[in-house]
Amino acid sequence: MTRVTNGVATRKRRKRVLKQTRGFFGNKSRLFRYAHDAVLRAGAFAFRDRRKKKAAFRQLWIVRINAACRAANISYSRFMNGLKKLNISLDRKQLSELAIRNELGFNQLMEQVKKVLA
């Protein structure tokens, strides 16, 4: 009588894990036990950081808009309040791109906001 070990599935699983850890340092890329832990940990960080990336970009956009606003002697919060009063619904990403790539358009927007706030 022969013993059934299911070696094919085991080998396939281990190869899949080791393939995912290519480029990792040391035993994490060579030995299944350490590679498996590394894959689980990397997956957890990837899941967390996909969400963090959204917050980081929003923060960057706000910093850029604030810098453009300060150059025109107005605070970020007053600028955003003015946009709200004008019913202009540009998101922060669009405002940031406008401030960087189209300074003239951003300045025109700034003038409208200043008129409303005055």
HELIX and SHEET records of a PDB file:
HELIX    1   1 GLY A    7  GLN A   20  1                                  14    
HELIX    2   2 GLY A   26  SER A   29  5                                   4    
HELIX    3   3 PHE A   32  ALA A   71  1                                  40    
HELIX    4   4 TYR A   76  LYS A   85  1                                  10    
HELIX    5   5 ARG A   92  ARG A  101  1                                  10    
HELIX    6   6 GLU A  103  LEU A  117  1                                  15    
END                                                                             
